[in-house]
Structures are given as C-alpha cells and as structure tokens.
Amino acid sequence: MSMNRLVTWITFLALFAMAMRPSLDSDTWWHLRAGEWILETRAVPQTDPFSYTRQGADWGYPGWLVEAPMALIYRYLGAGGLNLWTALMTTLAFMFVWRRLSGGVFLRAFVVILAAAAAGIYSAARPYLVTFLLTAIFLWVLEGYRWDRPDALKAQRRLWLLPVLMIVWANSHGGFITGFILLGVYGLSGLKDLLLSRAALRESKFLRLVWIGGLMILAVCVNPSGPVMLLYPFNTLSIGALGQYIQEWQPPDFHSAQAQPFVWLLLALIGSLGISRRRIALSDFLLAAGFAYLSFSAARNIALFALAAPLVITRHAAPVMESLARITGLRSGSAIPNRRMQRLNWAILGLIVFAVLIKTATAFSAEANQTEIRKTMPVEAVDFIRSTRPPGRLFNSYNWGGYLLWELPEYPVFIDGRTDLYDDELVEEWLRVVRAEAGWQATLDRWDVRLVLVEVGTPLAEVLAEAGWELLYEDGLAVVYGR
C-alpha cells in the first residue's frame, strides 16, 4: 500500500469517526413521527395530524421520502442506526468533493478534515443530510463540466443527472433551492465565458445549463404538493421567527468552540487566494463569497460552505504547494514502497480501523444514546405523564415538541419544530405564554390548556403556582403543572 492510498484511507476513516456520534436533535423526533405516520397510513401528510393548534391546516413538508426510511431505521436499529446513517451520508458527501479537489493527497486530506470539522456544527439525523449529500453531488457534476476535465463528454452527460436528482431532492428536503443556487453559480460563469468569446450560443455551456435549469424546475413539481413546492423555500425564509428565535437560523456565534473550525476554514480560503498565482475564476468567487454570505446569515449553512470551500482552496493552493515541494525536494508518497514499508502501512491502517470500530460500537450503544437524550429531552417527565395520564390539552416547550410527538402521541402538542406550519403568528403567541407576558392566562384559557410541560426556570414555570396551578412533577430539567 502506497503512502497516498494510506493517507486517503485514514482521511475517510477519520471523517466517518468524526461523524459517528449521537446525532438525534430536537427536530429528529418530529421527522420520526411523520415517518411513522407515513408507514402506518401509507400516505403522505398534506394537513397537520399532530397538533391541536394547527390540526387540519395545510402542511406540505417535502421530507416524506426521507422520513419514512428514518422511521424504519429507528424501528429496527434504534438511535445507533440513525447515527450510522448520519456518518455514512456525511462521509459519502465528502467523497464526491474529494474527487474534484486539486493538489497532492496531503493538501486534500488536510482541507477535507478541516471542512468536516466545520460542517460538524450542523450535523444531525434529519432530512437535511440529503441536502448535504446532493449539494456535494451537484458540485461534483458541475465542477467536472466547468473545468473541462479529461472526461469532458462524460461530464456533459452527467448534467442530465441533475433534473433526476432534483426530483429526489424536492421530495426529501426544502434545501433543494441550493441546487438552483449552484446551477446559477456555474451558469453565470458560463455566461461570462460566452460574452467574452465568439462561440455560438447553441454550442455554449451556458445554454446547456439553461436547459438543465428548466428541467430542474419541472422536476421540483413532481411531488405530492405539485408546483406549489417551488415556493416552499421562499415561504420558509419569509418566516421572521426563524432568524429571531431559532439558533440554527441565526448568525454563527464566533465565541463558541463549535464555530472555530469554520473560522479556520474561512482563513484558509482567504490565505489560499492570497498566495495564489492564478486569477480567481468567477465560479470560484461566487462559490466562496456566496456560501460564506449564507453562513454568516445562518449557522446551518456552514455545512454547505464546508463542501464548496475545499474546491477553491485546493485549486489555488495546489500550485504553490507543488513549487514548495520541488524547492524542498519533498514529494508526495506515490511511489510503491518496499515490502517492509507496505507491511507497516497495513499495520497502521489496521489499528485505525480497529479504533474506528470501537468508536462506532460506542455510538451504536443504546445506553450511550439514551444518556445523551436524557441531557436535553424530558425523559422522566414524559414517563410521569405516560404513567399518570393527567387529563387535558398540553402546553409544551418548543424544543420538546418533536420528542412529545414521538413519545406521547396521545397528547397533541401546542407547538413543535415545524416552524413552516406554525408561522410567525403562533410562534409569537407561544413566546408570550412561555415568557408569562400580559395575556398569557387568556391564551391558555382560549386553547383550553390544562397541562403544562416546560423547562425549569422559565418565566411561565415561575408564575403558574401563583396563578393557582398545581405542581405535578419536577426534576432538574422539566416541570409539569396541571390546572
């Protein structure tokens, strides 16, 4: 085994190990509940069946194609199965990016590991993983087409994959708009090349991308909701509560440890452009600037930046690194090593595989996953409600709504993570209650709420007893009150 191959194996084993960890977050649970509902009814929900505040309201979430398999994975493999799915999807995405990187194996390995660390800020068992993977595949296709790789004819043919993949994307996650953003990046680059050359329009790359874009628009319409799905990303982005109250939709907190790899990746991007000996192509500028801007707008977009940035970094850093290698006499380890070195490389790889298997077994453990769930979800409080069955409608924490849908389906929720369903009006109403602002009691009366489950220390939890509510249960995380 050559050094290049060893480094490649180590890189992807490290990527898998980094991603193989507890991956269930607050929104995973409502996706699981939706998937279970799809399996039970053999239908795709078009109205809300889970809450009492939006019961029967239109709900055309584009995630059914992923939610049902997620529910099956959880049914048969538990939380560990979802952790494995998350790790495989993440690793596969970076495999597509790896194939379009420039430079030697050490440069590519360094940049990909750094990018994976940055992407970890938003890595959870959710349909978003399909957006992550398909963004990488779109980059693989469009990069090959843009830069006239040796397989130029194959690269041209691969463009026809994009409309097909868009059908999958539009039935998996609302992030399908990212595919149009990427097509726009390379389309503008093709338009610039067309305007600066004398080539005929019918022979230009730009025209082919326009045709592909038209087919992608038609592809989005192939879903249970029809053409209205084209508006879904814009309707979601118009919800003011996303940016105001939901952390993943807010700008990244650069003081947090989680955001530091993103900062390092951004600095590596700036540095590679600074030392580059080539002019930056329009497509590179749009990739870097566009996804950096999206990352500054919402932390969830850092993961997409982590897919695009390595392409630009290695394209501009590779020539400089090759010059340094010639000057210093260092070369990439592509030569066939002697037998003793091969045995050593295999031994190193074996030890790393063993370590990754241990990490995988740990992340697959039901006990370890339950311990992580108990840190953020009201497991004991839910057990209390399930065993005592207090009557009445339930007012609940926003972050726990999805978990309650899964664990207490007999209690419809006031709200959960489906912000696209509840919209600003109900989110603001929920906030007024949980903050115990003027009119909070009238809101609970209007919805005939007789049971409250919220976090310890919230303003609502502090005033319920004074308002005549009875404390039914309390632990270090949650409180349950009844009228």
C-alpha positions as CSV (number, residue, x, y, z in Angstrom):
1,M,0.0,0.0,0.0
2,S,1.4,3.4,-1.0
3,M,1.5,6.4,1.3
4,N,-1.0,8.2,-0.9
5,R,-3.5,5.4,-0.5
6,L,-2.9,5.1,3.2
7,V,-3.5,8.8,3.7
8,T,-6.7,8.6,1.7
9,W,-8.0,5.7,3.8
10,I,-7.0,7.4,7.0
11,T,-8.8,10.6,5.9
12,F,-12.1,8.9,5.2
13,L,-11.9,6.7,8.3
14,A,-11.4,9.9,10.3
15,L,-14.3,11.6,8.6
16,F,-16.5,8.6,9.4
17,A,-15.3,8.5,13.0
18,M,-15.9,12.3,13.4
19,A,-19.5,11.9,12.2
20,M,-20.3,8.7,14.0
21,R,-21.7,10.2,17.2
22,P,-25.1,10.8,18.8
23,S,-27.0,12.7,16.2
24,L,-30.6,12.9,17.4
25,D,-31.6,16.5,18.0
26,S,-34.9,18.1,18.9
27,D,-36.2,18.1,15.3
28,T,-35.2,14.5,14.6
29,W,-38.2,13.3,16.7
30,W,-41.0,15.0,14.7
31,H,-39.4,13.7,11.5
32,L,-39.5,10.2,13.0
33,R,-43.2,10.7,14.0
34,A,-44.0,11.9,10.5
35,G,-42.2,8.9,9.0
36,E,-44.1,6.5,11.3
37,W,-47.4,8.1,10.3
38,I,-46.5,7.6,6.6
39,L,-45.7,3.9,7.3
40,E,-48.9,3.5,9.2
41,T,-51.3,5.2,6.8
42,R,-49.4,4.6,3.6
43,A,-50.0,8.2,2.6
44,V,-48.1,11.5,2.6
45,P,-49.5,14.0,5.0
46,Q,-50.9,17.1,3.4
47,T,-52.5,18.5,6.6
48,D,-51.3,18.6,10.1
49,P,-52.3,15.4,12.1
50,F,-50.2,16.1,15.2
51,S,-51.0,19.4,17.0
52,Y,-54.3,20.9,18.3
53,T,-53.3,24.4,17.3
54,R,-52.9,23.6,13.6
55,Q,-55.0,20.5,13.4
56,G,-56.1,20.0,9.8
57,A,-54.1,23.0,8.5
58,D,-52.2,22.7,5.2
59,W,-48.8,21.1,5.7
60,G,-46.9,20.1,2.6
61,Y,-43.4,19.5,4.0
62,P,-41.0,18.0,1.3
63,G,-39.5,15.3,3.5
64,W,-41.6,12.2,3.2
65,L,-39.1,10.4,1.0
66,V,-36.5,10.5,3.9
67,E,-38.8,10.5,6.9
68,A,-40.2,7.0,6.2
69,P,-36.8,5.4,5.9
70,M,-35.6,7.2,9.0
71,A,-38.5,5.7,10.9
72,L,-37.6,2.2,9.7
73,I,-34.0,2.7,10.6
74,Y,-35.0,3.8,14.1
75,R,-37.6,1.0,14.4
76,Y,-35.1,-1.8,13.7
77,L,-31.7,-0.3,14.7
78,G,-32.6,2.4,17.2
79,A,-30.7,5.7,17.7
80,G,-27.4,3.9,16.8
81,G,-28.8,3.2,13.3
82,L,-29.6,6.9,12.8
83,N,-26.0,7.7,14.0
84,L,-24.6,5.3,11.4
85,W,-26.8,6.8,8.7
86,T,-25.6,10.3,9.5
87,A,-22.0,9.2,9.4
88,L,-22.4,7.4,6.1
89,M,-24.2,10.3,4.4
90,T,-21.5,12.8,5.7
91,T,-18.6,10.6,4.5
92,L,-20.2,9.9,1.1
93,A,-20.7,13.7,0.6
94,F,-17.0,14.4,1.1
95,M,-16.1,11.5,-1.2
96,F,-17.7,13.4,-4.0
97,V,-16.0,16.6,-3.0
98,W,-12.6,14.7,-2.8
99,R,-12.8,13.7,-6.4
100,R,-12.9,17.3,-7.6
101,L,-10.1,18.6,-5.3
102,S,-6.7,19.7,-6.7
103,G,-3.2,19.1,-5.4
104,G,-1.5,16.3,-3.5
105,V,-3.1,13.9,-1.1
106,F,-1.7,15.7,2.0
107,L,-3.2,19.0,1.0
108,R,-6.5,17.4,0.1
109,A,-6.6,15.4,3.4
110,F,-5.8,18.5,5.5
111,V,-8.5,20.6,3.8
112,V,-11.2,17.9,3.9
113,I,-10.6,17.1,7.6
114,L,-10.8,20.9,8.4
115,A,-14.0,21.2,6.3
116,A,-15.6,18.2,8.0
117,A,-14.8,19.7,11.4
118,A,-16.5,22.9,10.3
119,A,-19.6,21.0,9.0
120,G,-20.0,19.3,12.3
121,I,-21.6,22.5,13.7
122,Y,-24.8,21.3,11.9
123,S,-24.8,17.6,11.7
124,A,-27.9,15.7,12.9
125,A,-30.2,12.8,11.8
126,R,-32.5,14.9,9.7
127,P,-33.6,15.1,6.1
128,Y,-31.1,18.0,5.8
129,L,-28.5,15.3,5.2
130,V,-30.0,14.7,1.8
131,T,-29.3,18.4,1.0
132,F,-25.8,18.0,2.3
133,L,-25.1,14.9,0.1
134,L,-26.9,16.3,-3.0
135,T,-25.0,19.6,-2.8
136,A,-21.8,17.6,-2.9
137,I,-23.0,15.6,-5.9
138,F,-24.1,18.7,-7.7
139,L,-20.7,20.2,-7.1
140,W,-19.1,17.0,-8.5
141,V,-21.1,17.2,-11.6
142,L,-20.9,21.0,-12.2
143,E,-17.2,21.2,-11.4
144,G,-16.4,18.5,-13.9
145,Y,-18.4,20.3,-16.5
146,R,-17.0,23.7,-15.7
147,W,-13.3,22.8,-15.8
148,D,-13.2,20.6,-18.9
149,R,-11.9,17.5,-17.2
150,P,-10.3,14.8,-19.4
151,D,-13.8,13.0,-19.4
152,A,-15.5,16.2,-20.9
153,L,-18.1,14.1,-22.8
154,K,-18.9,12.2,-19.6
155,A,-19.1,15.4,-17.7
156,Q,-21.6,16.8,-20.2
157,R,-23.7,13.7,-20.0
158,R,-23.7,13.8,-16.2
159,L,-25.6,17.1,-16.4
160,W,-28.7,15.0,-17.1
161,L,-28.4,13.6,-13.6
162,L,-29.3,16.9,-12.1
163,P,-33.0,17.0,-13.0
164,V,-33.4,13.4,-11.9
165,L,-31.7,14.2,-8.6
166,M,-33.9,17.2,-8.2
167,I,-36.9,15.0,-8.1
168,V,-35.4,13.2,-5.2
169,W,-34.3,16.4,-3.5
170,A,-37.7,18.2,-3.8
171,N,-39.3,15.2,-2.1
172,S,-36.6,15.0,0.6
173,H,-35.9,18.5,2.0
174,G,-36.7,22.1,1.4
175,G,-33.0,22.8,0.8
176,F,-33.4,21.9,-2.8
177,I,-33.1,25.6,-3.6
178,T,-29.3,25.0,-3.1
179,G,-29.3,23.1,-6.3
180,F,-30.6,26.1,-8.2
181,I,-28.0,28.3,-6.4
182,L,-25.2,26.1,-7.6
183,L,-26.6,26.0,-11.2
184,G,-26.7,29.8,-11.1
185,V,-23.1,30.0,-10.0
186,Y,-21.8,27.9,-12.9
187,G,-24.4,29.4,-15.3
188,L,-23.1,32.9,-14.6
189,S,-19.6,31.7,-15.2
190,G,-20.7,30.2,-18.5
191,L,-22.5,33.4,-19.5
192,K,-19.3,35.4,-18.8
193,D,-17.3,33.0,-21.0
194,L,-19.9,33.3,-23.7
195,L,-19.8,37.1,-23.7
196,L,-16.0,37.2,-23.8
197,S,-15.7,34.7,-26.6
198,R,-17.1,34.4,-30.1
199,A,-18.6,31.0,-29.7
200,A,-22.1,30.4,-31.0
201,L,-24.8,30.4,-28.3
202,R,-26.1,26.9,-29.3
203,E,-22.6,25.5,-28.6
204,S,-22.1,27.3,-25.3
205,K,-22.0,25.7,-21.8
206,F,-24.4,28.4,-20.7
207,L,-27.2,27.3,-22.9
208,R,-26.9,23.7,-21.8
209,L,-27.2,24.8,-18.2
210,V,-30.2,26.9,-19.0
211,W,-31.9,23.8,-20.4
212,I,-30.9,21.8,-17.4
213,G,-32.3,24.6,-15.1
214,G,-35.7,24.4,-16.9
215,L,-35.8,20.7,-16.4
216,M,-34.9,21.1,-12.8
217,I,-37.9,23.5,-12.3
218,L,-40.2,20.9,-13.8
219,A,-38.6,18.2,-11.6
220,V,-39.5,20.1,-8.4
221,C,-43.1,19.9,-9.5
222,V,-43.0,16.1,-9.3
223,N,-44.2,15.8,-5.7
224,P,-47.4,15.3,-3.7
225,S,-48.0,19.1,-3.4
226,G,-47.3,19.8,-7.1
227,P,-45.9,23.2,-8.5
228,V,-46.6,25.0,-5.2
229,M,-43.5,23.3,-3.9
230,L,-41.4,25.8,-5.9
231,L,-42.5,28.5,-3.4
232,Y,-41.7,26.4,-0.3
233,P,-38.1,27.7,0.3
234,F,-39.2,31.3,-0.1
235,N,-42.2,30.8,2.2
236,T,-39.9,29.3,4.8
237,L,-37.4,32.1,4.6
238,S,-40.1,34.7,5.0
239,I,-40.9,33.4,8.5
240,G,-39.4,36.0,10.8
241,A,-39.4,33.7,13.8
242,L,-36.7,31.6,12.2
243,G,-34.0,34.3,12.4
244,Q,-35.2,35.7,15.7
245,Y,-35.6,32.7,17.9
246,I,-34.2,29.6,16.3
247,Q,-30.4,29.2,16.8
248,E,-29.5,27.3,13.6
249,W,-31.1,30.1,11.6
250,Q,-29.2,32.8,13.4
251,P,-25.6,34.0,12.5
252,P,-22.9,31.8,14.0
253,D,-21.6,32.6,17.5
254,F,-17.9,33.1,16.8
255,H,-17.1,32.9,20.5
256,S,-18.3,29.3,20.6
257,A,-15.9,26.4,20.2
258,Q,-18.1,24.8,17.6
259,A,-17.7,27.8,15.3
260,Q,-13.9,27.8,15.4
261,P,-13.3,25.3,12.6
262,F,-15.5,27.5,10.3
263,V,-13.3,30.4,11.1
264,W,-10.1,28.4,10.3
265,L,-11.6,27.2,7.1
266,L,-12.5,30.7,6.1
267,L,-9.0,31.9,6.9
268,A,-7.6,29.0,4.9
269,L,-9.8,30.2,2.0
270,I,-8.6,33.8,2.3
271,G,-4.9,32.6,2.6
272,S,-5.1,30.3,-0.4
273,L,-6.5,33.2,-2.6
274,G,-3.8,35.5,-1.2
275,I,-0.9,33.2,-2.2
276,S,-2.4,32.0,-5.5
277,R,-0.6,32.6,-8.8
278,R,-3.8,32.4,-10.8
279,R,-6.7,34.8,-11.3
280,I,-9.8,33.8,-9.4
281,A,-12.5,32.4,-11.7
282,L,-15.9,33.9,-11.5
283,S,-17.3,30.5,-10.4
284,D,-14.8,30.3,-7.6
285,F,-15.6,33.8,-6.4
286,L,-19.3,33.1,-6.4
287,L,-18.9,29.8,-4.6
288,A,-16.7,31.3,-1.9
289,A,-18.5,34.6,-1.5
290,G,-22.0,33.1,-1.9
291,F,-21.7,30.3,0.6
292,A,-19.7,32.5,3.1
293,Y,-22.5,35.0,3.0
294,L,-25.1,32.3,3.6
295,S,-23.0,31.0,6.5
296,F,-22.9,34.5,8.1
297,S,-26.7,34.7,7.7
298,A,-27.5,31.3,9.3
299,A,-25.2,28.9,11.1
300,R,-26.9,25.9,9.4
301,N,-25.3,27.0,6.1
302,I,-21.8,26.5,7.4
303,A,-22.1,22.8,6.4
304,L,-22.7,23.8,2.8
305,F,-19.7,26.2,2.9
306,A,-17.6,23.3,4.1
307,L,-18.4,21.5,0.9
308,A,-17.7,24.4,-1.5
309,A,-14.6,26.0,0.1
310,P,-12.2,23.0,-0.3
311,L,-12.6,23.2,-4.1
312,V,-11.5,26.8,-4.2
313,I,-8.8,26.3,-1.5
314,T,-7.0,23.4,-3.2
315,R,-7.3,24.9,-6.7
316,H,-5.4,27.9,-5.6
317,A,-3.1,26.4,-3.0
318,A,-2.0,23.3,-5.1
319,P,0.4,25.1,-7.5
320,V,2.1,26.9,-4.6
321,M,2.4,23.6,-2.6
322,E,3.9,21.9,-5.7
323,S,6.5,24.6,-6.1
324,L,7.5,24.3,-2.4
325,A,7.8,20.5,-2.9
326,R,10.2,21.0,-5.8
327,I,12.3,23.5,-3.9
328,T,12.5,21.4,-0.7
329,G,12.8,18.1,-2.5
330,L,9.7,16.7,-0.8
331,R,7.4,14.6,-2.9
332,S,4.0,13.0,-2.4
333,G,4.2,9.4,-1.3
334,S,3.0,7.9,-4.6
335,A,6.0,5.6,-5.2
336,I,5.5,1.9,-4.5
337,P,7.1,1.3,-1.0
338,N,9.2,-1.7,-0.3
339,R,7.7,-4.8,1.4
340,R,8.6,-3.8,4.9
341,M,7.0,-0.3,4.4
342,Q,3.9,-1.9,2.9
343,R,3.5,-4.1,6.0
344,L,3.9,-1.1,8.2
345,N,1.3,0.8,6.3
346,W,-1.1,-2.1,6.5
347,A,-0.5,-2.3,10.3
348,I,-1.2,1.4,10.7
349,L,-4.4,1.1,8.7
350,G,-5.5,-2.0,10.7
351,L,-5.0,-0.1,14.0
352,I,-7.0,2.9,12.7
353,V,-9.8,0.6,11.5
354,F,-9.9,-1.1,14.9
355,A,-10.2,2.3,16.6
356,V,-13.0,3.4,14.3
357,L,-14.9,0.2,15.0
358,I,-14.7,0.9,18.8
359,K,-16.0,4.4,18.2
360,T,-18.8,3.0,16.0
361,A,-19.8,0.5,18.7
362,T,-19.9,3.2,21.3
363,A,-22.1,5.4,19.2
364,F,-24.3,2.4,18.5
365,S,-24.9,1.6,22.1
366,A,-28.5,2.1,23.2
367,E,-27.4,3.1,26.7
368,A,-25.0,5.7,25.4
369,N,-27.6,7.2,23.2
370,Q,-30.2,7.2,25.9
371,T,-27.8,9.0,28.2
372,E,-27.3,11.8,25.6
373,I,-31.1,12.0,25.0
374,R,-31.7,12.5,28.8
375,K,-29.4,15.5,28.7
376,T,-31.8,17.6,26.5
377,M,-35.1,15.8,26.4
378,P,-37.7,15.5,29.3
379,V,-37.5,11.7,29.5
380,E,-38.5,11.4,33.2
381,A,-41.3,13.9,32.9
382,V,-42.7,12.1,29.9
383,D,-42.6,8.8,31.8
384,F,-44.6,10.5,34.6
385,I,-47.3,11.8,32.2
386,R,-47.5,8.4,30.5
387,S,-48.0,6.6,33.8
388,T,-50.4,9.0,35.5
389,R,-52.3,10.2,32.4
390,P,-53.3,13.7,33.6
391,P,-56.2,15.0,31.6
392,G,-56.4,18.0,29.3
393,R,-54.6,19.7,26.5
394,L,-50.8,20.1,26.8
395,F,-48.9,23.3,26.5
396,N,-45.3,22.4,25.8
397,S,-41.7,23.7,25.2
398,Y,-40.9,24.4,21.6
399,N,-37.7,22.4,21.8
400,W,-39.5,19.4,23.2
401,G,-42.5,19.4,20.8
402,G,-41.0,16.8,18.4
403,Y,-40.0,14.5,21.3
404,L,-43.5,14.6,22.7
405,L,-45.0,13.8,19.2
406,W,-42.9,10.6,19.3
407,E,-43.1,9.6,22.9
408,L,-46.6,10.9,23.7
409,P,-48.6,10.7,20.5
410,E,-51.9,10.6,22.5
411,Y,-51.2,14.2,23.7
412,P,-51.4,16.6,20.7
413,V,-48.9,19.4,21.1
414,F,-49.2,23.2,21.2
415,I,-46.1,23.6,19.1
416,D,-43.0,21.8,17.8
417,G,-40.1,22.3,15.4
418,R,-42.3,22.6,12.3
419,T,-42.0,26.4,12.0
420,D,-43.2,26.3,8.4
421,L,-46.5,25.0,9.8
422,Y,-46.9,27.3,12.8
423,D,-45.7,30.5,11.2
424,D,-45.0,33.8,13.0
425,E,-48.4,34.2,14.5
426,L,-48.4,31.0,16.6
427,V,-44.7,31.2,17.4
428,E,-45.3,34.7,18.8
429,E,-48.3,33.5,20.8
430,W,-46.2,30.7,22.3
431,L,-43.5,33.1,23.2
432,R,-45.9,35.4,25.0
433,V,-47.1,32.5,27.1
434,V,-43.7,31.0,27.9
435,R,-42.4,34.4,28.9
436,A,-45.5,35.0,31.1
437,E,-46.3,38.2,29.3
438,A,-49.6,40.1,29.6
439,G,-52.4,37.9,28.4
440,W,-50.7,34.5,28.9
441,Q,-53.6,33.1,31.0
442,A,-56.1,34.2,28.5
443,T,-54.2,32.3,25.8
444,L,-54.2,29.1,27.8
445,D,-57.9,29.5,28.6
446,R,-58.7,30.0,24.9
447,W,-56.9,26.8,23.9
448,D,-58.4,25.0,27.0
449,V,-54.9,24.0,28.2
450,R,-55.0,22.0,31.4
451,L,-51.4,20.7,31.4
452,V,-48.0,22.4,31.1
453,L,-44.6,20.9,30.4
454,V,-41.8,23.4,30.2
455,E,-38.2,23.8,31.2
456,V,-37.3,24.6,34.8
457,G,-36.7,28.3,35.4
458,T,-38.7,29.6,32.5
459,P,-40.9,32.6,33.5
460,L,-44.1,30.6,32.9
461,A,-42.9,27.9,35.3
462,E,-42.3,30.6,37.9
463,V,-45.8,32.1,37.8
464,L,-48.0,29.0,37.4
465,A,-48.2,28.2,41.1
466,E,-49.1,31.8,42.0
467,A,-51.9,31.6,39.4
468,G,-53.4,28.5,41.1
469,W,-51.8,25.7,39.0
470,E,-50.7,22.5,40.8
471,L,-47.1,21.3,40.5
472,L,-47.4,17.6,39.4
473,Y,-43.8,16.8,38.7
474,E,-40.4,18.4,38.8
475,D,-36.8,17.3,38.1
476,G,-33.6,19.2,37.2
477,L,-34.8,19.7,33.6
478,A,-38.6,19.9,33.4
479,V,-41.7,20.8,35.4
480,V,-45.2,19.6,34.9
481,Y,-48.2,21.7,36.1
482,G,-51.9,20.9,36.0
483,R,-54.9,23.1,36.5
